[in-house]
Amino acid sequence: MDRAEEAHICKACGVQFSPHQNLPSVCPICSDERQAVPKDGQQWTTHTQLKNGPYMNKWTKYEPGLYAFNTEPKVGIGQRAFLIQTAHGNILWDCVSLLDDATIDIVKALGGLKAIAISHPHYYANNAQWSSVFGNVPVYIHEKDKKWVMWEHENVKFWSGETLRVLEGATLIHLGGHFAGGQILHWAEAVDGKGALLSGDIIQVNALDHTTVSVMRSYPNYIPLSASHVHRIAARLEPWAFERVYGGFWNYEVMKDGKARVEYSLQRYIKWLTDDDPDV
């Protein structure tokens, strides 16, 4: 995929665009109401430029079988990705735009990849390159976000419905909300079998208290979801057991009583959308 090295990457969100199609004047993902094109206008980079720049991926191990990493200095939105080790192969959850030799060596040492799954369009990064480098593994994206895929390569697997088992013990749950196709990953083996959610920012962890979460159409532009959306998210989470929630950025995690904390947070959200408080 030599052409991929020179394919344009939006500097604001870090998403790579197909080298086989005409480049738009602005990134559709950033010009959408959930994000914003920077004040100084649309800017592009390439993977070659990233690799030749001052960037590196920083890794942290959270628990047996779970590693997180992000790119420093910040590229795009600054999200982290996760590598999940299972007895049936490894999963890359979410994605970052830097895939340098050091990162490739680390991933190979951890067992390579069997699949990639990405929560929503802001984190699509250069998933075509990740897939190609690690054996053309499938990239699972919910079909409701198909229009946001800026490089629809042969390894993208669009799926439909409410759940999809990626590997045994690792299940995608379609929640919608932030994006119509927003998905999270339930990892059953986490926390000695108590389970964990990897949520991107489909469910956004409160980095101040680490005990509450929120859901929004847009976080930077402060656009909430409707009560019906939040009810649906709560209903789709109800069958799943989980102790922890790992969000899309460093320190965005609930490490204890995750399910109870998410349920409380969503009910609080619904209350403030629907109740009139005479003291406010």
C-alpha positions as semicolon CSV with decimal commas, in nm:
position;residue;x (nm);y (nm);z (nm)
1;M;0,000;0,000;0,000
2;D;0,269;0,249;-0,101
3;R;0,006;0,501;-0,210
4;A;-0,132;0,494;0,142
5;E;0,186;0,656;0,274
6;E;0,107;0,968;0,071
7;A;-0,271;0,961;0,112
8;H;-0,405;1,277;0,271
9;I;-0,479;1,278;0,644
10;C;-0,691;1,553;0,797
11;K;-0,480;1,730;1,058
12;A;-0,783;1,815;1,271
13;C;-0,932;1,466;1,309
14;G;-0,653;1,238;1,187
15;V;-0,870;1,050;0,937
16;Q;-0,702;0,928;0,619
17;F;-0,871;0,976;0,281
18;S;-0,864;0,735;-0,011
19;P;-0,585;0,807;-0,261
20;H;-0,815;0,671;-0,532
21;Q;-1,073;0,952;-0,509
22;N;-1,069;1,329;-0,542
23;L;-0,983;1,505;-0,219
24;P;-1,263;1,731;-0,084
25;S;-1,190;2,096;-0,010
26;V;-1,273;2,037;0,357
27;C;-1,297;1,723;0,568
28;P;-1,665;1,615;0,584
29;I;-1,612;1,472;0,931
30;C;-1,481;1,802;1,068
31;S;-1,730;2,023;0,883
32;D;-2,017;1,826;1,038
33;E;-2,194;1,995;1,332
34;R;-2,035;1,753;1,579
35;Q;-1,687;1,887;1,513
36;A;-1,540;2,198;1,345
37;V;-1,292;2,294;1,076
38;P;-1,011;2,487;1,251
39;K;-1,017;2,867;1,237
40;D;-0,708;2,872;1,018
41;G;-0,875;2,644;0,765
42;Q;-0,843;2,290;0,641
43;Q;-0,494;2,141;0,666
44;W;-0,363;1,806;0,552
45;T;-0,069;1,581;0,629
46;T;0,041;1,233;0,523
47;H;0,158;0,920;0,700
48;T;0,506;0,978;0,563
49;Q;0,512;1,321;0,724
50;L;0,390;1,179;1,055
51;K;0,660;0,911;1,056
52;N;0,926;1,170;0,977
53;G;0,799;1,405;1,246
54;P;0,848;1,413;1,624
55;Y;0,573;1,159;1,690
56;M;0,568;0,832;1,879
57;N;0,305;0,606;2,032
58;K;0,298;0,583;2,411
59;W;0,183;0,248;2,555
60;T;0,031;0,151;2,891
61;K;-0,086;-0,186;3,022
62;Y;-0,413;-0,162;3,217
63;E;-0,477;-0,522;3,308
64;P;-0,382;-0,866;3,177
65;G;-0,454;-0,867;2,805
66;L;-0,534;-0,496;2,772
67;Y;-0,294;-0,234;2,638
68;A;-0,371;0,128;2,549
69;F;-0,167;0,366;2,336
70;N;-0,189;0,711;2,182
71;T;0,031;0,937;1,973
72;E;0,243;1,211;2,126
73;P;0,264;1,497;2,044
74;K;-0,109;1,494;1,977
75;V;-0,228;1,399;1,629
76;G;-0,587;1,476;1,532
77;I;-0,830;1,455;1,821
78;G;-0,576;1,284;2,045
79;Q;-0,767;0,965;2,121
80;R;-0,613;0,643;2,241
81;A;-0,656;0,297;2,093
82;F;-0,654;-0,041;2,269
83;L;-0,505;-0,379;2,191
84;I;-0,706;-0,660;2,349
85;Q;-0,548;-1,004;2,376
86;T;-0,783;-1,301;2,372
87;A;-0,734;-1,675;2,338
88;H;-0,881;-1,644;1,990
89;G;-0,666;-1,358;1,864
90;N;-0,609;-0,990;1,926
91;I;-0,842;-0,699;1,855
92;L;-0,747;-0,340;1,787
93;W;-1,017;-0,119;1,935
94;D;-1,030;0,230;1,787
95;C;-0,732;0,358;1,594
96;V;-0,458;0,622;1,579
97;S;-0,295;0,769;1,269
98;L;0,067;0,676;1,340
99;L;0,174;0,325;1,243
100;D;0,552;0,341;1,264
101;D;0,803;0,056;1,280
102;A;0,817;0,065;1,660
103;T;0,439;0,025;1,682
104;I;0,440;-0,259;1,430
105;D;0,708;-0,440;1,632
106;I;0,513;-0,401;1,957
107;V;0,188;-0,526;1,806
108;K;0,363;-0,824;1,648
109;A;0,532;-0,907;1,979
110;L;0,190;-0,904;2,146
111;G;0,055;-1,149;1,890
112;G;-0,052;-0,940;1,592
113;L;-0,413;-0,864;1,509
114;K;-0,716;-1,076;1,421
115;A;-0,964;-0,790;1,385
116;I;-1,010;-0,413;1,411
117;A;-1,325;-0,239;1,536
118;I;-1,376;0,137;1,562
119;S;-1,633;0,317;1,773
120;H;-1,718;0,606;1,540
121;P;-1,588;0,823;1,252
122;H;-1,370;1,058;1,459
123;Y;-1,139;0,762;1,529
124;Y;-1,121;0,598;1,185
125;A;-0,762;0,726;1,142
126;N;-0,565;0,525;0,884
127;N;-0,738;0,193;0,947
128;A;-0,670;0,083;0,588
129;Q;-0,297;0,080;0,662
130;W;-0,341;-0,098;0,994
131;S;-0,550;-0,367;0,829
132;S;-0,304;-0,415;0,543
133;V;0,007;-0,433;0,761
134;F;-0,143;-0,699;0,988
135;G;-0,265;-0,939;0,720
136;N;-0,571;-0,764;0,578
137;V;-0,769;-0,822;0,895
138;P;-1,135;-0,712;0,891
139;V;-1,229;-0,363;1,010
140;Y;-1,575;-0,372;1,168
141;I;-1,787;-0,058;1,130
142;H;-2,162;-0,033;1,174
143;E;-2,346;0,019;0,846
144;K;-2,518;0,332;0,976
145;D;-2,184;0,513;0,962
146;K;-2,095;0,399;0,611
147;K;-2,117;0,750;0,464
148;W;-1,842;0,867;0,700
149;V;-1,586;0,612;0,581
150;M;-1,342;0,821;0,379
151;W;-1,155;0,518;0,245
152;E;-1,386;0,226;0,179
153;H;-1,116;-0,037;0,128
154;E;-1,175;-0,406;0,075
155;N;-1,124;-0,499;0,441
156;V;-1,401;-0,280;0,582
157;K;-1,685;-0,502;0,703
158;F;-2,011;-0,316;0,754
159;W;-2,250;-0,490;0,989
160;S;-2,611;-0,432;1,089
161;G;-2,829;-0,496;1,390
162;E;-2,766;-0,450;1,762
163;T;-2,475;-0,687;1,836
164;L;-2,192;-0,862;1,656
165;R;-1,951;-1,114;1,805
166;V;-1,605;-1,021;1,676
167;L;-1,429;-1,305;1,858
168;E;-1,545;-1,527;2,142
169;G;-1,592;-1,304;2,445
170;A;-1,567;-0,981;2,245
171;T;-1,895;-0,834;2,121
172;L;-1,979;-0,509;1,946
173;I;-2,292;-0,335;2,074
174;H;-2,460;-0,077;1,853
175;L;-2,570;0,219;2,067
176;G;-2,593;0,507;1,820
177;G;-2,617;0,845;1,988
178;H;-2,299;1,040;1,916
179;F;-2,315;0,896;1,562
180;A;-2,593;0,685;1,413
181;G;-2,358;0,389;1,388
182;G;-2,184;0,445;1,720
183;Q;-2,064;0,116;1,869
184;I;-1,887;0,000;2,183
185;L;-1,703;-0,323;2,259
186;H;-1,792;-0,557;2,546
187;W;-1,497;-0,769;2,659
188;A;-1,625;-1,048;2,880
189;E;-1,287;-1,171;3,012
190;A;-1,182;-0,834;3,157
191;V;-1,140;-0,787;3,532
192;D;-1,123;-1,162;3,602
193;G;-1,444;-1,227;3,413
194;K;-1,645;-0,933;3,548
195;G;-1,633;-0,767;3,206
196;A;-1,551;-0,424;3,068
197;L;-1,681;-0,181;2,810
198;L;-1,448;-0,008;2,568
199;S;-1,656;0,292;2,477
200;G;-1,460;0,545;2,274
201;D;-1,670;0,850;2,339
202;I;-1,998;0,686;2,249
203;I;-2,010;0,674;2,628
204;Q;-1,786;0,953;2,759
205;V;-1,628;0,895;3,098
206;N;-1,606;1,192;3,333
207;A;-1,231;1,240;3,380
208;L;-1,288;1,450;3,694
209;D;-1,464;1,195;3,912
210;H;-1,410;0,864;3,724
211;T;-1,751;0,750;3,848
212;T;-1,998;0,908;3,605
213;V;-2,040;0,919;3,229
214;S;-2,231;1,113;2,967
215;V;-2,356;1,075;2,611
216;M;-2,379;1,359;2,361
217;R;-2,433;1,424;1,994
218;S;-2,138;1,663;2,013
219;Y;-1,903;1,706;2,306
220;P;-1,700;2,005;2,180
221;N;-2,011;2,183;2,049
222;Y;-2,230;2,093;2,351
223;I;-2,517;1,930;2,160
224;P;-2,709;1,685;2,380
225;L;-2,896;1,372;2,285
226;S;-3,272;1,342;2,319
227;A;-3,432;1,147;2,602
228;S;-3,540;0,877;2,356
229;H;-3,180;0,829;2,244
230;V;-3,060;0,797;2,603
231;H;-3,340;0,551;2,689
232;R;-3,234;0,336;2,392
233;I;-2,870;0,338;2,499
234;A;-2,967;0,235;2,852
235;A;-3,189;-0,045;2,721
236;R;-2,919;-0,187;2,496
237;L;-2,666;-0,190;2,779
238;E;-2,902;-0,355;3,028
239;P;-2,821;-0,721;2,941
240;W;-2,444;-0,675;2,972
241;A;-2,233;-0,715;3,286
242;F;-1,926;-0,494;3,324
243;E;-1,707;-0,373;3,607
244;R;-1,506;-0,116;3,412
245;V;-1,549;0,138;3,135
246;Y;-1,245;0,239;2,931
247;G;-1,303;0,564;2,742
248;G;-1,131;0,724;2,448
249;F;-0,864;0,931;2,628
250;W;-0,607;0,887;2,905
251;N;-0,763;0,879;3,252
252;Y;-1,113;0,847;3,107
253;E;-1,208;0,527;3,284
254;V;-1,445;0,395;3,548
255;M;-1,253;0,122;3,730
256;K;-1,519;-0,005;3,973
257;D;-1,896;-0,067;3,970
258;G;-1,909;0,033;3,604
259;K;-2,257;-0,089;3,524
260;A;-2,417;0,079;3,825
261;R;-2,232;0,404;3,753
262;V;-2,341;0,407;3,387
263;E;-2,702;0,329;3,478
264;Y;-2,704;0,610;3,736
265;S;-2,551;0,856;3,490
266;L;-2,798;0,780;3,213
267;Q;-3,098;0,807;3,443
268;R;-2,967;1,139;3,574
269;Y;-2,932;1,260;3,215
270;I;-3,290;1,159;3,133
271;K;-3,417;1,333;3,446
272;W;-3,263;1,666;3,346
273;L;-3,400;1,632;2,994
274;T;-3,754;1,563;3,107
275;D;-3,816;1,709;3,456
276;D;-3,895;2,067;3,546
277;D;-3,706;2,168;3,858
278;P;-3,862;2,473;4,028
279;D;-3,527;2,560;4,187
280;V;-3,349;2,606;3,854
